[in-house]
Amino acid sequence: MSDISSNRPTLKIILVGDTPVGKTCLISSFFRQPFDFQSSPTVAPSYSCAEIPRTDGEIVCLQIWDTAGQERYHAVGKLFYRDSDVALVCYDPSSNQDLSNVTTWVESVRDEVPSVNIILVLTKADLLKEDQLKEYTIKGENLAKSLGAKHHFVTSSITNVGIKDVFMTCANIVDISNLIEPQPIPEANEQKSGCC
């Protein structure tokens, strides 16, 4: 996917997961916005863009989509999965979320985009005790392997732990040589050929 306006390779990143695992806060932390303790659930998908350098020196535009986690919005959310390069499947072990929900989200995304790169993201690590964090990190890494996910990250939007690593990995995980470069838009005053 390419973004005509930036003239740089653009990667579509979607964040999925139950409500309220912290998807919106994860994005806000990446953009260094103040943490919002009163954040309300996302009901309509929205996106933000960030240009960041890859390890190969190429600058890419990350188009980061925040999707609704509530069950009633799943059908609408799936429309935004199309053409995704990376899916960040977020989960919050501090809420005793069943890890089977992670599997459900991965399957949901892969149904729409079979070739998508999956990354599992444990959120709200700051709410876990050290032994809990260790346990959930191991479980998450094992689940990532069993689901064929590319990576597993431990993050906290309050402390910014792991946030930059997640999005840097998104930028580097996709082979951008296969992306089509944007074509210039013809000027409005150019003559049209043919009958129309």
C-alpha positions in Angstrom: 0.0 0.0 0.0 1.4 3.4 -0.8 0.3 6.9 0.2 0.1 9.3 -2.7 0.3 12.4 -0.5 3.6 11.5 1.2 5.2 9.8 -1.8 6.7 7.3 0.6 5.9 3.6 1.0 3.0 3.3 3.3 2.3 0.4 5.6 -1.2 -0.1 7.0 -1.1 -1.2 10.7 -4.3 -2.2 12.4 -4.8 -2.6 16.2 -7.4 -5.1 17.3 -8.4 -6.6 20.6 -11.1 -6.6 23.2 -12.5 -3.5 24.9 -10.7 -2.0 26.8 -7.2 -3.5 26.3 -5.6 -0.2 25.7 -5.3 0.1 21.9 -6.0 3.8 21.8 -3.6 4.5 24.6 -0.9 2.5 22.9 -1.3 4.8 19.8 -1.4 7.9 21.9 1.8 6.9 23.7 3.5 6.3 20.4 2.6 9.8 19.4 3.8 11.1 22.9 0.4 12.4 23.8 -0.4 12.7 27.6 -1.9 9.5 29.0 -5.7 9.7 29.3 -7.0 7.9 32.4 -10.6 8.6 31.3 -10.3 7.2 27.7 -13.7 6.0 26.4 -14.1 3.0 24.1 -13.4 3.5 20.4 -16.7 3.2 18.4 -15.5 4.3 14.9 -12.2 3.3 13.4 -9.7 6.1 13.0 -6.2 6.4 11.8 -3.0 8.4 12.4 0.1 8.6 10.3 3.8 8.7 11.3 6.9 8.7 9.1 9.7 6.7 10.6 13.1 5.4 9.4 13.6 1.7 8.9 16.9 0.0 9.8 17.8 0.0 6.1 17.5 3.8 6.0 14.3 3.9 4.0 11.6 6.2 5.5 8.1 4.7 5.6 4.7 6.1 6.5 2.9 4.0 9.1 -0.9 4.4 8.7 -2.0 3.2 12.2 -5.7 2.2 12.4 -7.5 2.1 15.8 -10.5 -0.3 15.6 -13.4 -0.8 17.9 -13.1 -3.8 20.3 -16.8 -4.0 21.2 -18.6 -7.0 19.8 -21.4 -5.0 18.2 -18.8 -3.2 16.0 -16.9 -6.2 14.8 -18.6 -6.4 11.4 -17.8 -2.8 10.6 -14.3 -3.1 11.9 -13.5 -6.0 9.6 -14.0 -3.6 6.6 -10.9 -1.8 7.8 -8.7 -5.0 7.9 -8.4 -5.0 4.1 -5.0 -4.4 2.7 -3.4 -4.4 6.2 0.3 -5.1 6.3 0.6 -5.7 10.1 -2.0 -6.5 12.7 -1.2 -5.7 16.3 -3.4 -8.1 18.4 -3.6 -6.4 21.8 -4.5 -8.1 25.1 -4.6 -7.0 28.7 -3.7 -9.8 31.2 -4.4 -7.5 34.2 -8.1 -7.8 33.5 -7.9 -11.6 33.5 -8.7 -11.7 29.8 -8.9 -15.2 28.4 -6.0 -15.7 25.9 -8.5 -17.6 23.7 -9.8 -14.1 22.7 -6.4 -13.4 21.3 -6.7 -16.5 19.1 -10.2 -15.3 18.0 -8.8 -11.9 17.0 -5.9 -13.5 15.0 -8.4 -15.7 13.2 -10.7 -12.8 12.5 -7.9 -10.8 10.9 -6.5 -13.7 8.9 -10.0 -14.5 7.5 -9.9 -11.0 5.9 -6.1 -10.7 5.2 -4.5 -14.2 5.1 -1.0 -12.8 4.4 -1.0 -10.2 7.2 1.9 -10.1 9.6 0.7 -10.7 13.2 2.3 -9.2 16.3 0.9 -10.0 19.8 1.0 -7.0 22.2 0.6 -7.5 25.9 -0.6 -4.1 27.3 -0.8 -2.6 30.7 2.3 -4.4 31.9 2.6 -1.7 34.7 -0.5 -3.2 36.4 1.1 -6.7 36.8 3.3 -7.9 39.6 6.7 -9.1 38.6 5.8 -12.8 38.8 2.6 -12.3 36.9 4.4 -10.3 34.2 6.9 -13.2 33.8 4.1 -15.8 33.6 2.1 -13.8 31.0 5.2 -13.0 29.0 6.0 -16.7 28.7 2.3 -17.6 27.8 2.2 -14.8 25.3 5.4 -15.8 23.6 4.2 -19.5 23.4 0.9 -18.3 22.0 2.6 -16.2 19.4 4.7 -19.2 18.2 1.6 -21.4 18.1 -0.4 -18.8 16.1 2.5 -18.1 13.7 2.8 -14.5 14.9 6.0 -12.7 14.0 6.6 -11.2 17.5 5.3 -10.8 21.0 5.8 -7.5 22.9 5.3 -6.4 26.5 4.1 -2.8 26.7 2.8 -0.1 29.0 1.3 3.1 27.8 1.8 4.8 31.1 5.6 4.1 31.3 6.1 3.9 27.5 7.8 0.5 27.9 8.0 -1.4 24.6 5.9 1.1 22.6 8.6 2.4 20.2 9.8 -1.2 19.7 6.4 -2.3 18.5 6.1 0.3 15.9 9.7 0.1 14.8 9.1 -3.6 14.2 6.0 -2.8 12.2 8.2 -0.6 10.0 10.8 -3.2 9.4 8.7 -6.4 9.2 7.2 -5.8 5.8 9.2 -6.2 2.5 8.7 -2.8 1.0 10.3 -3.7 -2.3 7.0 -5.2 -3.3 5.0 -2.1 -2.6 3.9 -0.1 -5.7 5.2 3.4 -5.8 2.5 6.0 -6.1 1.9 7.4 -9.6 1.6 11.2 -10.1 -1.9 12.5 -10.4 -2.5 14.1 -13.9 -3.0 17.8 -13.9 -6.6 19.0 -14.2 -5.8 21.0 -17.4 -4.3 18.1 -19.3 -6.1 17.2 -22.5 -8.0 13.9 -22.4 -7.7 11.5 -25.3 -10.5 9.7 -26.9 -14.1 10.6 -27.0 -14.7 11.6 -23.4 
